[in-house]
Amino acid sequence: MQAIVSAANAPRLRLLKTIDSPILLQIEIRGMSTPPKGSVSRVPHWRCLRDWLSLLRDSNASAGTATNRKDTSLPEQKTAEPELAPWLTAMAELVQRETQPTRLPYPPEITLRLAVETAPLWQKIERDLKLRYGPPYWAVAWAGGLALARHVIDHPALVAGRRVLDFAAGSGIVGIAAAKAGAAVVAASDVDPLAVIAISLNADLNGVAIEANVDDLMPADSGFDPAAFDVVLVGDIFYTPDLAARAIAFLSRCCAAGCAVLIGDPGRADLPVDRLEKVDSYEVLVTRDCQFFGAQPQGASRQDASGLDLRAANVWRFAR
Ligand SMILES: C[S@@+](CC[C@H](N)C(=O)[O-])C[C@H]1O[C@@H](n2cnc3c(N)ncnc32)[C@H](O)[C@@H]1O
């Protein structure tokens, strides 16, 4: 269903379509240098569907434009968070303000919005946006993701013409690699809403389309159907024991549904090596300050001539 409601006085949000729920929104950021046009982000699931619709209706009503109430078919409800549109815009502005488009030294095919320093950015996110999703993982190119992105670009047959999920996507680096390598469809998922904004911006920066969403796909009752994908790509998710255990259960389900599951990892202690087959090894260039959030990766790193860390990272296939 196309453009059921259009928010006339909130032009930065445009409702594209609904498939029962959730809603898909296109985030349009006017007057910015790199509008994420063409990138589609799913509404954060922790925002009530009715609140979003109420907000859009209210926006249209106050602008004196017609709304298609018939199509929305939800009862009227007071908007719980009327500041939603500015809030979402503020998030997008923060991501743009606090990051620099950075061509990766490896793989150089990809440019990402990366933070120069992550600690002050983390502080701002917690203080100004009141978001508690931990460090800005999305503003960093992680060793596991770098290795997997390199691998996918070098082996396009893994994803070409296939439906790919970049799970725990962060910046979206791996999904961008898959899109560049010819994937038919790329979806990216991360629980941090700022990651979804960053993925949209990064997809645009690289001229690819990625559907990003903030649903937590891991619970067995999340409604996620792994059969919707042929390939699941995962960069650096085994950084805490709890997350690793949940990820193993989730990836097992993907595997059982017939997905090819590939993992990029810098040697995290909780990587389930007994369930994996090593596919390839890489030495990737990473920024120094942020590779050690969570569990310490195993193995030493050394510096290249430009002062970046060279770190070993492997690509694995989830076998069972
Ligand atoms: C170390 S970062 C890796 C990001 C990216 N894959 C890369 O390699 O650059 C781990 C990411 O996992 C995300 N994450 C944590 N729990 C998650 C969950 N339950 N579902 C999806 N993503 C999750 C975090 O928000 C973070 O962006």
The ligand as a Tripos MOL2 file, in Angstrom:
@<TRIPOS>MOLECULE
LIG
   27    29     1     0     0
SMALL
NO_CHARGES

@<TRIPOS>ATOM
      1 C1         30.3150   -4.7900   17.6690 C.3       1 LIG1
      2 S1         28.9350   -4.1300   16.8430 S.3       1 LIG1
      3 C2         29.1340   -4.7820   15.2110 C.3       1 LIG1
      4 C3         28.4500   -3.9660   14.1650 C.3       1 LIG1
      5 C4         28.6660   -4.3880   12.7190 C.3       1 LIG1
      6 N1         28.0850   -5.6950   12.4850 N.3       1 LIG1
      7 C5         30.1320   -4.3950   12.3710 C.2       1 LIG1
      8 O1         30.7060   -5.4760   12.2500 O.co2     1 LIG1
      9 O2         30.7080   -3.3060   12.2120 O.co2     1 LIG1
     10 C6         27.6110   -5.1300   17.4630 C.3       1 LIG1
     11 C7         26.2100   -4.6380   17.0880 C.3       1 LIG1
     12 O3         25.2520   -5.5710   17.5800 O.3       1 LIG1
     13 C8         24.0940   -4.8410   17.8960 C.3       1 LIG1
     14 N2         23.2070   -5.6710   18.7090 N.ar      1 LIG1
     15 C9         23.2930   -5.9900   20.0120 C.ar      1 LIG1
     16 N3         22.2650   -6.7630   20.3640 N.ar      1 LIG1
     17 C10        21.5030   -6.9540   19.2750 C.ar      1 LIG1
     18 C11        20.2810   -7.6370   18.9870 C.ar      1 LIG1
     19 N4         19.6180   -8.2950   19.9370 N.pl3     1 LIG1
     20 N5         19.7760   -7.6120   17.7470 N.ar      1 LIG1
     21 C12        20.4250   -6.9060   16.7710 C.ar      1 LIG1
     22 N6         21.5700   -6.2370   16.9860 N.ar      1 LIG1
     23 C13        22.1000   -6.2460   18.2100 C.ar      1 LIG1
     24 C14        24.6440   -3.6210   18.5990 C.3       1 LIG1
     25 O4         23.7010   -2.5630   18.7020 O.3       1 LIG1
     26 C15        25.8320   -3.3050   17.6880 C.3       1 LIG1
     27 O5         25.4740   -2.3970   16.6650 O.3       1 LIG1
@<TRIPOS>BOND
     1     1     2 1
     2     2     3 1
     3     2    10 1
     4     3     4 1
     5     4     5 1
     6     5     6 1
     7     5     7 1
     8     7     8 2
     9     7     9 1
    10    10    11 1
    11    11    12 1
    12    11    26 1
    13    12    13 1
    14    13    14 1
    15    13    24 1
    16    14    15 ar
    17    14    23 ar
    18    15    16 ar
    19    16    17 ar
    20    17    18 ar
    21    17    23 ar
    22    18    19 1
    23    18    20 ar
    24    20    21 ar
    25    21    22 ar
    26    22    23 ar
    27    24    25 1
    28    24    26 1
    29    26    27 1
@<TRIPOS>SUBSTRUCTURE
     1 LIG1         1 GROUP 0 **** ****
